[in-house]
Amino acid sequence: MSSLFTIGIFLSFFLSTLLFSKSHKSLSDNILGVWLVSIGIYLLNYYLHYLGYWEQYPHLVGATHPFPLLFAPFVYLYVVTNLRQPQRLYWWDSLHFLPFILTYILMFPFLFGYSATEKTIIDQADYHSSYQWLFTLSFIAFVVVSVIYSVLAYQKINQYEQMISQQFAYNEGISLQWLRLLLLGFGLIFSVMIVGYIVQFLLEVTLGVNIELIFLGLFVLLIGFIGFWGIRYQGIFSVEKQKLFIKNLALPDQSDNSDYIEPSPFPKTPEYHKSGLKAEDARKLHQQLLDLMKNKKPYLESKLSLGQLAEMLGVPPNHLSQIINQYEGKNFYDFVNSYRVEEFIALAKKDIDKNFNLLGLAYEAGFNSKSSFNQVFKKITGKTPSEFVN
């Protein structure tokens, strides 16, 4: 177990350092970094307990007890800030940490009023101490907070992914699918932990396995997962894209206005009857779009966005989005990638007698990753690229 603690603590602080020093880092990167630091501090103090240092330094007892109440709110804030343009925090964001703050307030008499000897006695008494009510209450709070914020974050991720599919023809580096998987992983791990703790400590049933060791091992794996994908994540509002995005969407940058109400950077579920686009104009625009896709092949640009394509047509992005949704029955992502699949098939047929490379042709057709190419191709044709070619 000592090795697991060491790996987890090292990963937490190392990966947070990489996030803080990330090129063109955003507010969401800093939030993820602070979250990893809080995990590292919690693991470090628990490791000191495992090594017996709490007996030598009793004032360490309970010092990080409320820290798990930070984990789920940090995930939620990470997702929410990725949806904000400009990225910023508001005063009400601090309300997400009320359970954490209230738990520390309830612990004030213990942290600052008890002697070292009294803290040692309570630590050794474990769940049968005079503070058993606090252990139980904080455990319940942890379960409730984790469930609520995980569900909210999951819903926000779904909203974010829908927005991406309406605005971008790629998702590499800007998708939060990895965070969705992370939430599912957290849910599974914490479910195992919660059931194990209830059975072992509250019901006092002896288990044949070390539930803490299992939980810690899985938790360390998740820490590595968080850091790896968090560092790779670029976001839709990187420094290079920010000005273009604001221009295309006609959004005011009012980050210095304290009365500023956060706008949605994307058109929500379209209410096209209010768009002002007449039926005749819509048909003409649709034909212009098809001509552009056929003759100019803008889909060969691997990082094509709705704003860029709208600029080529000289129309507002929301009008173009309306045309694609109404006339093609697709979102922007599927619309553009259907052309890329057709381009790939045409290239493959052209080079059918040659020893061509599938991925090379995919890049030539406008895709910029193997995973998205395979996923899109299977979705449109019902076969993998190699099965289709064969």
Order of alpha helices (4+ residues) and beta strands (2+ residues): alpha-alpha-alpha-alpha-alpha-alpha-alpha-alpha-alpha-alpha-alpha-alpha-alpha-alpha-alpha-alpha-alpha
